[in-house]
Amino acid sequence: MNPDENDLFKHAMEDVTPLKECATVHWLKTPQIKTPRQQPPDAENNFLIEGFIDAIPLAQPLEYKAEGIQQGVLDKLRQGKYPLDASLNLLRQPVGQCRQSLFSFMSQARKNNLRNLLIIHGKGRDDRSHANIVRSYLFRWLQQFDDVQTFCIAQPYHGGSGALYVGLRKSEQARSDNRERHAKHSR
């Protein structure tokens, strides 16, 4: 600034008073230096398959029941009679990210002793649509978890054919609690 501009600026700012600090003033955060994304710690333990799979036709409903599970358990799950503990939304995510999200979600569900889950994968109009590709991977991935007892298409109010109910095995702690509760009632 030259001296004339400096004088002009000072003259324009004569009657300006600084703002008082108050609760209505929100300061922007200072910009943070972005660090490269690192994979979550459980990423290296992710045993879910990668690579190409055959797409499951849209007309084929996704359903699975582990050996030894009664048909009534699957029927109640299909009817939405079990209260949901958590849900995972995989809509419009790349397959690799879906794989990692599912693995992390299932690990967290196991740690928190959750039993009934909802996984939203979306639905497409075509067998080759992205939503159907994710759906086909989910069919394979969910069967790879030892804790998954059963899964099936959700009720329309939870997403219908664009979502899955997943029933997990009880944790040892839940089994122990159940035994104690029933032992007290039988006395």
C-alpha positions in Angstrom: 0.0 0.0 0.0 1.2 3.4 -0.7 0.9 6.2 1.8 -2.3 7.7 0.1 -4.1 4.3 0.2 -3.0 3.8 3.8 -4.5 7.2 4.9 -7.7 6.4 2.9 -8.0 3.0 4.7 -7.5 4.6 8.1 -10.1 7.3 7.4 -12.6 4.6 6.3 -12.1 2.6 9.4 -12.2 5.4 12.0 -15.6 4.6 13.4 -15.3 0.8 13.3 -15.3 -1.0 16.7 -14.1 -4.6 17.2 -16.8 -7.3 17.6 -17.5 -8.4 21.2 -16.8 -12.0 21.9 -20.0 -13.8 22.4 -21.5 -17.3 22.0 -23.0 -16.5 18.6 -19.5 -16.1 17.0 -18.3 -19.4 15.6 -14.7 -19.6 14.5 -13.8 -21.9 11.7 -11.5 -24.7 12.5 -7.9 -24.3 11.4 -7.2 -26.4 8.3 -5.7 -29.7 9.1 -3.1 -31.4 7.1 -4.6 -34.4 5.5 -2.8 -37.6 6.3 -3.1 -40.6 3.9 -5.9 -43.0 4.8 -4.7 -46.0 6.6 -6.6 -49.2 6.6 -8.5 -50.0 9.9 -6.6 -52.4 12.1 -8.9 -55.3 11.3 -8.5 -54.9 7.6 -5.6 -57.3 7.4 -7.7 -60.0 9.2 -10.6 -59.6 6.7 -11.2 -63.1 5.4 -14.0 -62.2 3.1 -13.5 -63.3 -0.5 -12.4 -60.8 -3.1 -12.5 -61.2 -6.9 -15.3 -61.9 -9.3 -18.4 -63.9 -8.6 -21.4 -64.9 -10.6 -24.4 -62.5 -10.0 -27.4 -64.1 -8.4 -30.6 -63.5 -10.5 -32.9 -60.9 -9.1 -35.8 -63.4 -9.1 -33.9 -65.7 -6.7 -34.6 -64.6 -3.1 -31.5 -64.6 -0.8 -31.9 -67.0 2.0 -29.6 -69.0 4.2 -30.0 -71.3 7.2 -27.0 -72.9 8.9 -27.0 -76.6 9.6 -28.9 -77.4 12.8 -31.0 -74.2 12.8 -34.8 -74.8 13.0 -37.0 -73.6 10.2 -39.1 -71.7 12.7 -36.2 -69.4 13.4 -35.8 -68.5 9.8 -39.6 -68.1 9.5 -39.7 -65.6 12.4 -36.8 -63.7 11.0 -38.4 -63.5 7.6 -41.6 -62.1 9.2 -39.6 -59.4 11.0 -40.6 -60.7 14.4 -37.1 -60.3 16.0 -36.3 -56.8 17.1 -33.4 -55.3 15.2 -30.2 -54.4 17.1 -28.3 -52.6 14.4 -28.3 -51.8 10.7 -25.7 -51.2 8.0 -26.3 -49.2 4.9 -24.3 -50.2 1.8 -26.1 -48.2 -0.8 -24.0 -46.8 -3.6 -20.7 -47.9 -2.0 -18.0 -49.6 -4.1 -17.7 -53.4 -3.6 -14.3 -53.1 -1.8 -15.7 -50.6 0.6 -18.8 -52.8 1.2 -16.5 -55.7 2.0 -14.6 -53.7 4.6 -17.8 -52.1 6.0 -19.4 -55.5 6.4 -16.4 -57.0 8.1 -16.1 -54.1 10.6 -19.9 -54.1 11.2 -19.9 -57.8 11.9 -16.9 -57.6 14.2 -18.5 -54.8 16.1 -21.8 -56.8 16.3 -19.9 -59.8 17.7 -18.2 -57.6 20.3 -21.5 -56.0 21.4 -23.3 -59.3 21.6 -25.9 -58.2 19.0 -28.2 -60.9 17.5 -30.4 -59.4 14.8 -29.1 -57.1 12.1 -30.4 -55.3 9.0 -28.1 -54.9 6.0 -29.4 -52.5 3.3 -27.8 -53.2 -0.1 -30.4 -51.7 -2.4 -32.1 -53.2 -5.4 -31.6 -52.7 -9.1 -33.8 -53.4 -12.1 -31.1 -55.4 -13.9 -29.1 -58.5 -12.9 -25.9 -56.6 -13.7 -26.8 -53.5 -11.7 -24.4 -52.4 -8.9 -27.0 -53.2 -6.2 -27.4 -56.7 -7.4 -23.6 -57.2 -7.6 -23.4 -56.1 -3.9 -26.3 -58.4 -3.1 -24.5 -61.3 -4.7 -21.4 -60.6 -2.7 -23.4 -60.4 0.5 -24.8 -63.8 -0.2 -21.3 -65.3 -0.3 -19.8 -63.1 2.4 -22.4 -63.6 5.1 -22.0 -67.4 4.8 -18.3 -67.0 5.6 -19.0 -65.7 9.1 -19.3 -68.5 11.7 -21.7 -66.4 13.8 -24.3 -66.0 11.0 -27.0 -68.6 11.7 -29.5 -67.3 9.1 -30.4 -64.5 6.8 -33.3 -63.6 4.5 -35.0 -60.8 2.6 -36.4 -58.1 4.9 -40.0 -57.0 5.2 -41.1 -54.2 2.9 -41.1 -51.6 5.7 -37.3 -52.4 6.2 -36.4 -52.3 2.5 -37.9 -55.5 1.1 -35.7 -57.2 -1.5 -33.2 -54.4 -1.1 -32.3 -55.4 2.4 -31.5 -58.5 4.5 -32.3 -59.6 8.0 -29.3 -61.4 9.5 -29.6 -63.6 12.6 -26.4 -64.1 14.6 -25.5 -66.9 17.1 -25.8 -66.1 20.8 -22.6 -65.2 22.5 -21.3 -67.3 25.4 -22.3 -64.6 27.8 -25.8 -64.5 26.5 -26.1 -68.3 26.7 -24.8 -68.2 30.3 -27.3 -65.5 31.2 -30.1 -67.5 29.6 -29.1 -70.7 31.6 -29.1 -68.7 34.9 -32.4 -67.0 34.1 -34.1 -70.4 33.3 -32.5 -72.1 36.2 -34.0 -69.6 38.6 -37.5 -70.1 37.1 -37.3 -73.9 37.4 -36.7 -73.9 41.1 
